[in-house]
Structure formats: structure tokens, C-alpha cells
Amino acid sequence: MPVDYCTERHADGSATVWLSEHEPMNRMKGMAGIPLYPGKALVDALVQCYNRTPFMQTFLWWTNAAVHVHDEYQAFFPPDVTWVADHAKRAVSEFPIARGFYYGVDYTRGVDIRCYKNIPVPTSYMVMHSEYDFTGGSHRRAGTIHVADQQIAPGKKVWTWGCDEFGQAWDRELTDSDGPYFELMAGVFTDNQPDFSWLHPLETRTLRQCWYPIQQIGVPKNADWAGAVSLAVDGRRSHIGVSVTEKQPGASVRLTVANRELFARTIDLVPGAPLLEAIELPQGTREANLLLSVLDGGGYELVRYENRKLREGNSPSPATEPPRPADITSNEELHIVGLHLEQYRHATRSPQPYWEEALRRDPGDSRANNAQGVLELRRGRFDESMRFFERSIQRLTERNPNPRDGEPYYNLGLALKYQNRLPEACSAFSKATWNYAWQAASHFALAQIACLKEDYAAALEHLQQSIESDPRNSKAHNLKTAVLRRLGRIDEAESIARETVAQDRLDFWARNEQMLAQRARGESAGAESLSAALSLLMRDQAQTYLDIAFDYAAAGLFQEAVELLERITGKSKYPMLFYSLGHLHQQLSNQSGAAEFYRCGAEAPPDYCFPVRLEEMIVLENAQKADPRDARACYYLGNLFYDKQRYEEAIWNWERSCELDPSFSIPWRNLGIAFFNVHHNPPRSAECYRKAFKVNPDDARLLYEMDQLDKRMGMRPEQRLARLEQYRRLVDRRDDLTVELTALYNQASESKEALEILLSRRFHPWEGGEELVSGQYVWTHLILGQEALQTGSFQKALSHFEAA
């Protein structure tokens, strides 16, 4: 997907390209700076992960470099790696020599799975433990190394499509002309996929990674930012290699054994010209006793390698599936399993049954009440969430009015603030500040409430305390800038905004405040220039504008939010822009303006409009109240409720949308999904799909989904075939429909028609569906071959069987 970007040039001649996005699922901000330095042969990645939301979030950060591979290429991990794991650690293997079954492949004879040529099928493997900072891949002449501090970047992974025909087919599809490749991946705050880490509200994580090339040194034994070293012993000869990332004049390279110097050289090391030496060793010298070190001209050690004793112990066990809630004996384990499922965003298992079971056993369990409350809060059920938070607090304060954990107070404050119950929210947030872990987020929320009351002096006090708790909380700096501007302290406001932009070149709130400060000073030309630059950086992305507008609105700065969104309404017709402007004008008591923007929202094209924020829920609920006959507001709110697992409310809103505008097909289609998946009512589902297709008979996806539903309901194949033939122009638009058509032709003993379609169409492969087209191709030729056999056309039958 396209991302926000800008270029920053530095006084030393280096330059950094910053790449950033407000990620679409949870609206957190991920950013990477890619600097290039004069005279350095490395590429850095300066990473910032910022949870700009009021909720505890999880994140997964893996950096991926695809490298061309061939039969001589191998991946490498550090020398202390002896075990690797599959995704979710569901399988493990010895490394580098696999000796069991892995990805269904029999490696029991002992196979080096570092080598591309030895991996026949799509395969991932990730390091289970290492105390080194590097990973990479190479052949004898050249390679690539990744370096990052293993204390926070333990993830080291290799992925390949495999060297057999299946993998080669994907290589052809996914590269222009480069052929097969490895993905050399490095995880930060994670060692597996999935292996999410937590981010507190408004927390920022920063880190540095780098990639650089090596030449001729073979597989390195250690690597750092400054360079890599290799060491191998062959009989009485040691082969060493040194590769550096920048010039190192007067560097020293030493090889010692038991403090006895075997080799020493002072040399001007430069990138691209590795030092390669073969050194005679004393009789009986083992690699385990050698120390290779590289020092710069001032005697500072750049990189070293000495053999480390491998960790001993039994082979690690694969991860296991959690038991059912009823089979778990303790509430603590129920809480831990539920937390695991939430943290890892499990695709098929919900944490809710585990917390419900814990509450069935102990209705006052503080952990389960808080966790269940967060689920309800994220779903926008504010009243319901409060009930759980209050129970959690009741248990925590039974004997101690000052509990160790302030999270339930903070969460209660959020639930109250979303309901505009500000005095109660202040009390909850204030109590949460008694715990350091929640001070930054709670003081920020208190500052927002103070701004809503236009008590800007109190807001500044809370913002300063939030910043002292977490100086990297850019939203606190930005709100402080806005408050100072509102107070007329323009120079201070502009100074803070400038400092914030220096820390994050793609902080659009800070850049907007820079522009507003210049406008407040009367410098219209400067303000216009900054506004134009901001517009260019934000790329007319409606979602990013909404993020900043909701930041303003959460602090009662409704006019700033309106001005920001109105800049983009001439360029984007995204419905939520207009609905949000209607809501904001309501907050400003401009009822006529609100009505006009609500009308624009209702008339805007609905394409790709999927509101997910709780703020958007409030906006749409207000839009419904303003115009109860707005069919689109019901449709969008239904989408949001379905995402929040509020299924009955979603169904009600979609039904209302269909009632108000029966000609709009998508709510009918959504009802078809809901009645099948939620109410388990296939006939009602089919009825809704029929109505959807009736009002939009040109929608090929509708036809596909309707056909899949009818197949599940047992419709006779000849009926399905007749309908697909009737709408052949729609079938031709989609590969999946075309595959269904060929399958139906084969079932109807019309395999010649199936073969004609398969040979005349260029199918596009999709991951997970690779065998659908080939399966029909095989089936078609088998049927035609059998038909030829029955008529005595043996040569023709043989041709079909060979093709199959």
C-alpha cells in the first residue's frame, strides 16, 4: 500500500527517507527512516512504533529483505542457533541439520536446511534462541547481513517458496525476472509470527536495524554495525575474513589462542575489499579456543568472535492448543489463555469464553472483569463495560484503597469520557495517575477534559505531567501546542510544534499547528505555504485527516477539526468526512451546517467506506438521530457494529437500511452473510442474496457468493450451471466463478467445454487457492481420458492422462 513519505537532508551529507502510515486496523502509527550515509556501505532502518490510540494495543514488527537465491545460496543464523520453529511454534526442527519431518518433508537422513536447494516446499523457520545480533544469507562470493540488538530484536527468520515446481511457479509470478528468492526477515520485540508485544496507550518504541553487504568472507561467525568476521578451521589452518561498513584506517586484526597471538596486522580496511587470510595454527588448536578481534585505529574493538558454549538441554516442545475453558483448573490460567488469544489476535479462538468462565467461578475476579470490560469498551458498549470495570475496582480495593494496578480506573475513565460524563471521568483518570504506568495516558485524558471545559491552564498542567511521564508522547506535545495557541502564546506554540516535527517529520498534527501558529501571527503567506506542504504530505488520505480531526475534537477543539476536514472535501468524497463534519458542526451549535453535511454524507458514494472507530460510531448515531430516514447511516453503522461483534444491532441497522432504500444491494448482501453465519438460517440468507442480486444484477461477486451459498444448501448442479451460463459475462470477470463453471461442466459430463475455458483463460494465482485451477485441469483430462477409453481411442486417452 502507498505510505506517507518525506526526505530529510543532514549537514554531514547524509539523507533520510521517512516512510510512515496510520495503519488501517487500529490507527497506530508506524514509521521507518531509511538513512544513507556518505562513505558507508550500509542501509539503516530507524523505526518508531507509536500507539496514538487511547487503548492498550498489540503490534508485530518484522523487517523483510528478499534476496535472489540459487543452488549455491544459503541462509545463515548465528553459530549458537540449534533449533528453529514454524509459525506460532507449532513445529520445531534441529538446525542447521534437520533430522525429522518438517512441513511434511522427510529430513530424517539429515539435511542442511540453510541451503535453498535442500528445501523442496514452501517453508518458514525462525530462531528459537540466540545471543548474537545478526542474521543473513550468502554464497561463497557475496552476501547480505542484518544487524540489530538481540535484546529487543530477537526475531530471525527465513522464508522460501521452495525449489520444486510449486515454488518455481510462484517465483515466476512474484518476480519480474529475478527468479527464486529467500525472504530474510528480522523481528523486533518478537521472535515468532505471530508473537505480538503490548504497547501502552500513547507509548512509543524506537529501535535501529541495519543491512549491509559482505564479499568473499563466506558465512560470518559474528557481525556488528561496523562489520562482520568469519573464521573456519581446516586441519592446522585457520581461514579468517573481515568485511567492514566504512573506512577504518589503521585498523588492527588479531587472532589469538589462550592469550597467545597467532596473527596480527594493521591495515586500512575499506568497504568492498575484505581482508582474507589463511593462518597456520599450532598442533591441536581447536576453533573453540580461538579469538578473532578487529579494532579501529584508536584501539576500540569493532567486532570480535570467540566460540560460545552452546546451550544444553532437551529439545524444545512445539506450542500446544489451549484447553477448552471448562477443562482449565485455575482462574489464573483462564486469564492467561484469554490474554494470549487477545494479544495474538487469534483468528479462530475468542478470549471471551475464558474470561466468562473465570467470572462464572468468581464474579469478582479483578483480572477477568477488567479484560471483559475492555472487550465491551472496544465494542462501544460503554455502559456494559463500566459494570465490569467497577467490579474489578471493587475487588482490588476491598482491603486497599490504593491498588497496585491502575488500569481498571483508566479504562473506567475512558468509558465515562466516551459518554461525556466528564466529572466522573476526571475522578477515574485522576485515580489512575496514582500508578506510574498509567500517568502519561491519564494526564493526557485529563488535559482533554480540561480543554473541553476551556480550562486551558489546568490542561497545560496535565499535559506537562503527561510529557514528564513519557517525553515521546507526541500527542501531548501537539495538544500543548494547540492550547498555547488558543491562549495567544504563539511563539511558544510554534517552538514546540517545530521541535515535534524535528522528532517526527510526518507528524501531521504538529505540522498543522505550525501552520495555525503562522496564521495566528498574521503571516498568511507562510501559513499558505505550510498548508500546501502539509496537503502534499498527507496525500489527500481521508482516514489520516479523520485521525487528526478526532484528536482535535476529543479536546473540544471543534473549529480546528472542521477547518482541517473542510480542506479535503473538494478532493475526497469519502462519506465519513461529511458525516464527521455534520457532527462537528452540531458541537458548534451550527444546526443548518450540520444538516447540510449529513445530507452530503448520505449522498456520497459508499465505495470502500468501512468505519471502525468508536468516534465514527458516535458520529453515525448522531446522524441517525438528525435524520432517521438516512439509509446510508444505517448501512455504515451496521458495518461498524458487525465488526464490533454486535451482530443483532448490525442486522437491525441493515434491515432498516433496506427498508429505507431497497435499491441498495450491499445491505441485502450483508444480511445474507449475517443470517447464515449468525442466525444459522440459510433460507433467509438465500432470500437476502436473491434480493441483492435482483437490484444489482451486474455484480459478479454477488453472483459468486450466491452460488457458494446455493452449493452449501445443496442446490442441484444443473441449476447452478444454468444460472452461471445465463450470466456468463459476469462469470468471465472472476477466476473463482470461472473455476466453479468448469467444475459444473465436469459434473455435467461436458468436459470439452471445461477444457476450452481452462486453455483459453489466463488465471491469476492467489495464495491458498493454487490447486483450484490445476485441480479442475487434472479432473477435466481424467474425464476426457476415460471417455476416450470407452470409445476405444487409446492414443487420445493416453494424451489426456499424460496431460493430467
Secondary structure, DSSP 8 states (H G I E B T S, - for coil): ---EEEEEE-TTS-EEEEEEEE-TTT--EEEEEEEE-TTB--EEEEEEEE--SSS-EEE-EEEEEEEE--TT-EEE--TT--EEE-GGG-SEEESSEE-SEETTEE-TT-EETTBGGG--S-EEEEES--SSSEEEEE-SSEEEEEE--TTT--EEEEEE--SSHHHHHHHHHH-SS---EEEEEEEES-SSSS--EEE-TT-EEEEEEEEEEEESS-S-SEEETTEEEEEEEETTEEEEEEEESB-EEEEEEEEEETTEEEEEEEEEEBTTB-EEEEEE--TT--GGGEEEEEE-TTS-EEEEEE------SS----------GGG---HHHHHHHHHHHHHTT-SS--SHHHHHHHHHH-TT-HHHHHHHHHHHHHTT-HHHHHHHHHHHHHHHTSS-SS-S--HHHHHHHHHHHHTT-HHHHHHHHHHHTTSGGGHHHHHHHHHHHHHHTT-HHHHHHHHHHHHHH-TT-HHHHHHHHHHHHHTT-HHHHHHHHHHHHHH-TT-HHHHHHHHHHHHHTT-HHHHHHHHHHHHHHHTT-HHHHHHHHHHHHHTT-HHHHHHHHHTTTTT---HHHHHHHHHHHHHTT-HHHHHHHHHHHHHS--TT----SHHHHHHHHHHHHH-TT-HHHHHHHHHHHHHTT-HHHHHHHHHHHHHH-TT-HHHHHHHHHHHHHTS--HHHHHHHHHHHHHH-TT-HHHHHHHHHHHHHTT--HHHHHHHHHHTHHHHTT-HHHHHHHHHHHHHTT-HHHHHHHHHH------TT-HHHHHHHHHHHHHHHHHHHHHTT-HHHHHHHHHH-
